[in-house]
Amino acid sequence: MPLTQSLYESAEALNQEFAKEIVALLKQGIDERGRASLMVSGGRTPLPLFKALSEADLDWSRVDVSLVDERWVDESSDASNTRLVKQNLLVGKAAAARFIEMKSPEADAADAVIDCEGRLSAVSQPFDVLILGMGEDGHTASLFPCSEQLADGLKLDSGRVCIATQPTTAPHQRMSLTLPAIVASRNIFLHLTGDKKRQVLEDAVANSTATEKPIVAVINAASVTLKWAP
Ligand SMILES: O=C(O)[C@H](O)[C@@H](O)[C@H](O)[C@H](O)COP(=O)(O)O
């Protein structure tokens, strides 16, 4: 599938323009279906985008927000994506959005998959806007090349929305959307900054298999728009 490239001179320009594009897509979803859904990844890259979104004029009360993946830690942990989103995105105007939790009290993410899918069934699907990041190992969401669960997470006919994964190259058990859940989204964005990640992406698309670099699995299965700045 095509990877549309949207390249910006600066991260500032990227985040301002990207936020406007996301808001327009969410408005379209609300106009057409009464509600819209925004699925976000964790990590450091999205923080300035979250700030721009939190200041955007939108009927956020009609927007469902949830996570593309979650580290299986308490919200009090600095590693929690729930904490990251609540502190950076669901503030200001965006505080009115409905947040659907991925994390639940189960000690093991593997014991929480069915419940997580049940909670996410309350989110209007297909997701209107889904934002992916990427690690330098080519992982996206919490679909890591090193994890034993990767093959199951990449099965397009699994019928699953969530999967518990255990990376060996990154801390914490994870809960992740599966590849089929990701690629069913109406608008999929890959949000990257820096020359290194752009090089990793270009090399992966040119030379890697989906299991070597899971971001390739997404690009092979859906139309993805790259949002990149230096
Ligand atoms: O929970 C997570 O960590 C993310 O979902 C993960 O897939 C992230 O998007 C990449 O690791 C990039 O993270 P950075 O933006 O911090 O480089």
The ligand as a Gaussian input file, in Angstrom:
#p B3LYP/6-31G(d) Opt

LIG

0 1
 O        4.149000       2.844000      24.157000
 C        5.023000       3.182000      23.359000
 O        6.209000       3.345000      23.658000
 C        4.643000       3.512000      21.962000
 O        3.426000       3.222000      21.579000
 C        5.730000       3.085000      21.026000
 O        5.333000       2.308000      19.927000
 C        6.342000       4.399000      20.549000
 O        5.452000       5.007000      19.615000
 C        7.685000       4.194000      19.937000
 O        8.476000       3.448000      20.839000
 C        8.346000       5.540000      19.656000
 O        8.546000       6.202000      20.886000
 P        9.244000       7.667000      20.936000
 O        8.257000       8.616000      20.356000
 O        9.490000       7.916000      22.399000
 O       10.510000       7.559000      20.112000

